[in-house]
């Protein structure tokens, strides 16, 4: 554009020189010598020529600039409407070409940034939508601005009944409301776990934030029901194991003390007590195996070794192992296995362990004189 303006300036200066020479020539003519009106007319005529030529050159020099500005306005409107592929057509040379090239580069850079922000926003929306924890974003007055599906499910509400409503109205739980009030008063993160009814436990984390002068609160709700249930099961299991260990250990102690008191000198009595000691040791061994198996299950290290196995092989070993326990409890064990059963695909050791546990509990909770029957039969499936 500078080159274009320079061409116009040179031409304009040339015309000024021509007009000035013509004016000087006219003023020196005899017709205007001594005639002030003639001189004024000639000067006015020359001034009009200069003004007219100046306007003409101004229009010519700015016509391309105006056209380019119109293109820029039109292109900006197209980009604002979502047409990110719109571009200015490049020119061959000159500063207009440099301006167009710079504008296209700027447009491409801005479009790239917009696409990156859109992708980031899409990823954040996916995380917000599909995270397992409930998430709420509140304004400084505790009104809900955003809530994800997990939070809707945990709070048993809908998006229509949650958005633009107060936190207290949405959660309807006094402990959650008190936790928010503490966070609002102290302006620091608050964490608390509590029961929300029907055996469900939640852990709430409320964090205040301030971004660019905007205050708000981030609420995260985690369903702790399964973890609490697991803790309860683990606690009960430890209590039961402690109780179960006490019985065989007491029995072993009694056997050892009896043998020490002279039962070793009577072979029949000693043999009977030693068999009892062996049974108690087997009971302890089974308990230890169950504890180890529980540890393997929790760590996910329980590989299955499936192979074709006879049903009798799965049942007979646990039955024989627990027969002494049944006799001590005066419980009758009955096995009912048809001879036509097909082979089954199973991990024999795992299935035997399951059957042993079931039989152990059945014998334990069956009163004296009762009957425990083990049956196997084919089904339509």
C-alpha positions as CSV (number, residue, x, y, z in Angstrom):
1,X,0.0,0.0,0.0
2,X,2.9,2.3,0.6
3,X,4.1,1.7,-2.9
4,X,0.6,2.5,-4.2
5,X,0.4,5.7,-2.3
6,X,3.9,6.7,-3.4
7,X,2.9,6.3,-7.1
8,X,-0.2,8.5,-6.4
9,X,1.9,11.1,-4.5
10,X,4.5,11.4,-7.4
11,X,1.7,11.8,-9.9
12,X,-0.1,14.4,-7.8
13,X,3.2,16.4,-7.3
14,X,3.7,16.3,-11.1
15,X,0.2,17.7,-11.7
16,X,0.8,20.4,-9.1
17,X,4.0,21.4,-10.9
18,X,2.1,21.5,-14.2
19,X,-0.8,23.5,-12.7
20,X,1.7,25.9,-11.1
21,X,3.6,26.4,-14.4
22,X,0.3,27.0,-16.2
23,X,-0.7,29.4,-13.5
24,X,2.6,31.3,-13.7
25,X,2.3,31.4,-17.5
26,X,-1.2,32.7,-17.3
27,X,-0.3,35.4,-14.8
28,X,2.5,36.7,-17.0
29,X,0.2,37.1,-20.0
30,X,-0.7,40.6,-21.0
31,X,-4.4,40.0,-20.3
32,X,-3.8,39.6,-16.6
33,X,-1.0,42.1,-16.1
34,X,-2.2,44.7,-13.7
35,X,-5.7,43.1,-13.5
36,X,-6.3,42.0,-9.9
37,X,-9.6,40.3,-10.8
38,X,-7.9,38.3,-13.5
39,X,-5.2,37.2,-11.1
40,X,-7.8,36.2,-8.5
41,X,-9.7,34.2,-11.1
42,X,-6.7,32.4,-12.3
43,X,-5.5,31.6,-8.7
44,X,-9.0,30.4,-7.8
45,X,-9.1,28.3,-11.0
46,X,-5.8,26.7,-10.2
47,X,-6.8,26.1,-6.6
48,X,-10.0,24.4,-7.8
49,X,-7.9,22.2,-10.1
50,X,-5.6,21.3,-7.3
51,X,-8.5,20.5,-5.0
52,X,-10.3,18.4,-7.6
53,X,-7.2,16.5,-8.5
54,X,-6.4,16.0,-4.8
55,X,-9.9,14.5,-4.3
56,X,-9.5,12.3,-7.3
57,X,-6.2,11.0,-6.1
58,X,-7.6,10.5,-2.6
59,X,-10.5,8.5,-4.0
60,X,-8.2,6.4,-6.2
61,X,-5.8,5.7,-3.4
62,X,-8.4,4.7,-0.8
63,X,-10.7,2.7,-3.1
64,X,-8.6,-0.5,-2.6
65,X,-8.4,0.2,1.1
66,X,-12.2,0.5,1.4
67,X,-12.7,-2.6,-0.6
68,X,-10.3,-4.5,1.6
69,X,-12.0,-3.2,4.7
70,X,-15.4,-4.4,3.4
71,X,-13.8,-7.8,2.8
72,X,-12.5,-7.9,6.3
73,X,-15.9,-6.9,7.8
74,X,-17.6,-9.6,5.7
75,X,-15.1,-12.2,6.6
76,X,-15.3,-11.4,10.3
77,X,-19.1,-11.8,10.2
78,X,-18.7,-15.2,8.5
79,X,-16.2,-16.4,11.1
80,X,-18.4,-15.1,13.9
81,X,-21.3,-17.1,12.5
82,X,-19.2,-20.3,12.6
83,X,-17.6,-20.5,9.2
84,X,-14.0,-21.2,10.3
85,X,-12.9,-22.0,6.7
86,X,-13.5,-18.5,5.3
87,X,-10.3,-16.7,4.1
88,X,-9.3,-13.6,2.3
89,X,-8.0,-14.2,-1.2
90,X,-4.3,-13.4,-1.4
91,X,-2.9,-10.8,-3.7
92,X,0.3,-10.9,-5.8
93,X,2.4,-8.2,-4.1
94,X,2.3,-5.0,-2.1
95,X,1.4,-4.2,1.4
96,X,-2.2,-5.3,0.8
97,X,-0.9,-8.8,0.2
98,X,1.1,-8.7,3.4
99,X,-2.0,-7.5,5.3
100,X,-4.1,-10.2,3.9
101,X,-1.5,-12.9,4.7
102,X,-1.2,-11.6,8.3
103,X,-5.0,-11.6,8.7
104,X,-5.3,-15.1,7.4
105,X,-2.5,-16.3,9.8
106,X,-4.2,-14.5,12.7
107,X,-7.5,-16.2,11.7
108,X,-5.9,-19.6,11.5
109,X,-4.3,-19.1,14.9
110,X,-7.5,-18.0,16.6
111,X,-9.5,-20.9,15.0
112,X,-6.8,-23.3,16.3
113,X,-7.1,-21.9,19.8
114,X,-10.9,-22.0,19.6
115,X,-10.8,-25.7,18.5
116,X,-8.4,-26.5,21.3
117,X,-10.6,-24.8,23.9
118,X,-13.7,-26.6,22.4
119,X,-11.9,-30.0,22.7
120,X,-10.9,-29.3,26.2
121,X,-14.4,-28.2,27.1
122,X,-15.7,-31.4,25.5
123,X,-13.3,-33.6,27.6
124,X,-14.2,-31.8,30.8
125,X,-17.9,-32.2,30.0
126,X,-17.4,-36.0,29.5
127,X,-15.5,-36.2,32.8
128,X,-18.3,-34.2,34.5
129,X,-21.0,-36.4,32.9
130,X,-19.6,-39.8,33.5
131,X,-17.6,-39.5,36.7
132,X,-18.9,-42.0,39.4
133,X,-18.8,-39.3,42.1
134,X,-21.6,-36.8,42.4
135,X,-20.5,-33.2,41.6
136,X,-22.3,-29.9,42.2
137,X,-21.2,-26.4,41.5
138,X,-22.8,-23.7,43.7
139,X,-22.7,-19.9,43.5
140,X,-21.8,-17.7,46.4
141,X,-25.5,-17.8,47.5
142,X,-25.5,-21.6,47.5
143,X,-27.7,-21.9,44.4
144,X,-27.0,-25.0,42.2
145,X,-25.5,-24.0,38.8
146,X,-24.3,-27.4,37.6
147,X,-25.0,-31.0,38.7
148,X,-24.0,-34.2,37.1
149,X,-26.0,-37.4,36.7
150,X,-24.2,-39.2,39.6
151,X,-25.2,-36.5,42.0
152,X,-28.8,-36.6,40.7
153,X,-28.9,-40.4,41.4
154,X,-27.3,-40.0,44.9
155,X,-29.7,-37.3,45.9
156,X,-32.7,-38.9,44.3
157,X,-33.7,-35.8,42.4
158,X,-33.9,-34.5,38.8
159,X,-32.1,-31.8,36.9
160,X,-35.3,-29.7,36.8
161,X,-35.7,-29.9,40.5
162,X,-32.0,-29.1,41.2
163,X,-30.8,-26.3,38.9
164,X,-31.2,-22.8,40.2
165,X,-32.4,-24.0,43.5
166,X,-30.7,-23.6,46.9
167,X,-28.3,-26.4,48.1
168,X,-30.5,-27.0,51.2
169,X,-33.6,-27.4,49.0
170,X,-31.8,-29.9,46.8
171,X,-30.1,-32.1,49.4
172,X,-32.7,-32.0,52.2
173,X,-30.3,-33.4,54.7
174,X,-29.4,-31.5,57.9
175,X,-25.8,-32.8,58.1
176,X,-25.0,-31.8,54.6
177,X,-26.5,-28.4,55.2
178,X,-24.5,-27.9,58.4
179,X,-21.4,-29.0,56.6
180,X,-22.0,-26.4,53.9
181,X,-22.6,-23.7,56.5
182,X,-19.3,-24.6,58.2
183,X,-17.5,-24.3,54.8
184,X,-19.2,-21.0,54.1
185,X,-18.3,-19.6,57.5
186,X,-14.7,-20.8,57.6
187,X,-14.0,-20.5,53.9
188,X,-12.0,-23.7,53.9
189,X,-12.5,-27.3,52.7
190,X,-14.9,-29.5,54.8
191,X,-15.1,-33.3,54.6
192,X,-17.5,-35.5,56.5
193,X,-19.1,-39.0,56.0
194,X,-22.6,-39.7,57.2
195,X,-25.6,-42.0,56.7
196,X,-28.4,-40.7,54.5
197,X,-30.9,-43.4,55.2
198,X,-31.7,-46.9,54.1
199,X,-28.2,-48.1,55.0
200,X,-26.6,-45.7,52.5
201,X,-23.4,-43.8,53.4
202,X,-22.1,-40.7,51.7
203,X,-18.8,-38.8,52.1
204,X,-19.2,-35.1,51.2
205,X,-16.3,-32.8,50.3
206,X,-17.2,-29.1,50.0
207,X,-14.5,-26.7,48.8
208,X,-14.8,-23.0,48.4
209,X,-13.2,-21.3,45.3
210,X,-12.8,-17.9,43.9
211,X,-11.9,-17.4,40.2
212,X,-11.6,-14.0,38.6
213,X,-13.6,-12.4,41.4
214,X,-16.4,-15.0,41.2
215,X,-17.0,-17.0,44.4
216,X,-18.5,-20.4,44.5
217,X,-18.4,-23.9,46.0
218,X,-17.5,-27.3,44.6
219,X,-19.4,-30.2,46.2
220,X,-18.3,-33.8,45.7
221,X,-20.4,-36.7,46.9
222,X,-18.9,-40.2,47.1
223,X,-21.1,-43.3,47.7
224,X,-19.3,-45.1,50.6
225,X,-22.1,-47.7,51.1
226,X,-20.1,-50.6,49.5
227,X,-17.0,-49.7,51.5
228,X,-18.9,-49.4,54.7
229,X,-20.5,-52.8,54.1
230,X,-17.1,-54.3,53.3
231,X,-15.7,-52.8,56.6
232,X,-18.7,-54.3,58.5
233,X,-18.2,-57.7,56.9
234,X,-14.5,-57.6,57.6
235,X,-15.1,-56.6,61.2
236,X,-17.7,-59.3,61.7
237,X,-15.4,-61.8,60.0
238,X,-12.5,-61.0,62.3
239,X,-14.8,-61.3,65.3
240,X,-16.2,-64.6,64.1
241,X,-12.7,-66.0,63.3
242,X,-11.5,-65.0,66.7
243,X,-14.4,-66.8,68.3
244,X,-14.0,-69.8,66.0
245,X,-10.2,-70.0,66.8
246,X,-10.9,-70.0,70.5
247,X,-12.8,-73.3,70.4
248,X,-10.2,-75.5,68.7
249,X,-7.4,-73.9,70.6
250,X,-9.1,-74.6,73.9
251,X,-9.8,-78.1,72.8
252,X,-6.1,-78.6,71.9
253,X,-5.1,-77.2,75.2
254,X,-7.4,-79.6,77.0
255,X,-6.0,-82.6,75.0
256,X,-2.4,-81.7,75.8
257,X,-3.2,-81.2,79.5
258,X,-5.0,-84.6,79.6
259,X,-2.1,-86.3,77.9
260,X,0.3,-84.6,80.3
261,X,-1.7,-85.8,83.3
262,X,-1.1,-89.5,82.4
263,X,-3.3,-90.3,79.5
264,X,-0.2,-91.2,77.5
265,X,0.2,-94.3,79.7
266,X,-3.2,-95.6,78.4
267,X,-2.8,-96.4,74.7
268,X,-6.5,-96.4,73.8
269,X,-7.2,-93.1,75.7
270,X,-4.1,-91.5,74.2
271,X,-5.0,-92.6,70.7
272,X,-8.5,-91.1,71.1
273,X,-7.2,-87.8,72.4
274,X,-4.6,-87.7,69.6
275,X,-7.3,-88.2,67.0
276,X,-9.2,-85.3,68.6
277,X,-6.1,-83.2,68.4
278,X,-5.6,-84.0,64.7
279,X,-9.3,-83.0,64.1
280,X,-8.8,-79.7,65.8
281,X,-5.5,-79.0,63.9
282,X,-7.5,-79.7,60.7
283,X,-10.1,-77.2,61.8
284,X,-7.4,-74.6,62.4
285,X,-5.8,-75.4,59.1
286,X,-9.1,-74.9,57.3
287,X,-9.6,-71.6,59.0
288,X,-6.1,-70.4,57.9
289,X,-6.8,-71.6,54.4
290,X,-10.0,-69.6,54.3
291,X,-8.1,-66.5,55.5
292,X,-5.5,-66.9,52.8
293,X,-8.2,-67.5,50.2
294,X,-10.0,-64.3,51.3
295,X,-6.7,-62.4,50.9
296,X,-6.2,-63.8,47.5
297,X,-9.8,-63.0,46.5
298,X,-9.4,-59.3,47.6
299,X,-6.1,-59.0,45.7
300,X,-7.7,-60.4,42.6
301,X,-5.2,-63.3,42.4
302,X,-7.6,-66.2,42.1
303,X,-6.8,-68.0,38.8
304,X,-9.3,-70.7,37.8
305,X,-8.1,-74.1,36.5
306,X,-11.1,-75.5,34.7
307,X,-11.2,-79.1,33.7
308,X,-13.7,-81.9,33.2
309,X,-14.4,-83.4,36.7
310,X,-16.7,-86.0,38.1
311,X,-19.3,-84.6,40.5
312,X,-18.4,-87.3,43.0
313,X,-14.8,-86.0,43.1
314,X,-16.1,-82.6,44.1
315,X,-18.3,-83.8,46.9
316,X,-16.8,-86.9,48.5
317,X,-13.6,-85.2,49.8
318,X,-15.3,-82.4,51.7
319,X,-17.9,-84.9,53.0
320,X,-15.2,-87.2,54.4
321,X,-13.2,-84.3,55.8
322,X,-16.2,-83.0,57.9
323,X,-17.7,-86.4,58.8
324,X,-16.0,-86.3,62.2
325,X,-17.4,-82.9,62.9
326,X,-20.9,-84.2,62.1
327,X,-20.4,-87.2,64.4
328,X,-19.3,-84.9,67.2
329,X,-22.4,-82.8,66.7
330,X,-24.6,-85.9,66.4
331,X,-25.6,-84.7,62.9
332,X,-26.3,-87.3,60.1
333,X,-24.6,-86.7,56.8
334,X,-26.4,-88.1,53.7
335,X,-25.0,-88.2,50.2
336,X,-27.4,-88.6,47.2
337,X,-25.5,-88.8,43.9
338,X,-27.1,-90.5,40.9
339,X,-24.6,-92.6,38.9
340,X,-25.6,-91.1,35.6
341,X,-24.3,-87.6,36.2
342,X,-22.2,-86.1,33.4
343,X,-18.7,-84.6,33.9
344,X,-18.7,-80.9,34.8
345,X,-16.3,-78.2,33.8
346,X,-14.9,-76.8,37.1
347,X,-11.9,-75.9,39.2
348,X,-12.0,-78.9,41.6
349,X,-10.1,-77.2,44.4
350,X,-12.3,-74.1,44.4
351,X,-15.6,-76.1,44.3
352,X,-14.4,-78.4,47.1
353,X,-13.6,-75.4,49.2
354,X,-17.1,-73.9,48.6
355,X,-18.8,-77.2,49.4
356,X,-16.6,-77.6,52.6
357,X,-17.6,-74.1,53.8
358,X,-21.3,-74.9,53.1
359,X,-21.1,-78.2,54.9
360,X,-19.2,-76.7,57.8
361,X,-21.9,-74.1,58.3
362,X,-24.7,-76.6,57.8
363,X,-23.3,-79.0,60.4
364,X,-22.5,-76.1,62.8
365,X,-26.1,-74.7,62.8
366,X,-28.0,-78.1,62.6
367,X,-29.2,-79.2,66.1
368,X,-28.2,-82.7,67.5
369,X,-30.2,-85.4,65.8
370,X,-30.6,-83.4,62.7
371,X,-29.8,-84.4,59.1
372,X,-27.7,-82.7,56.4
373,X,-28.2,-84.1,52.9
374,X,-26.0,-83.4,49.9
375,X,-27.6,-84.0,46.5
376,X,-26.6,-83.5,42.9
377,X,-28.9,-83.8,39.9
378,X,-28.9,-82.7,36.2
379,X,-31.1,-79.8,35.1
380,X,-32.6,-78.9,31.8
381,X,-29.8,-76.4,31.2
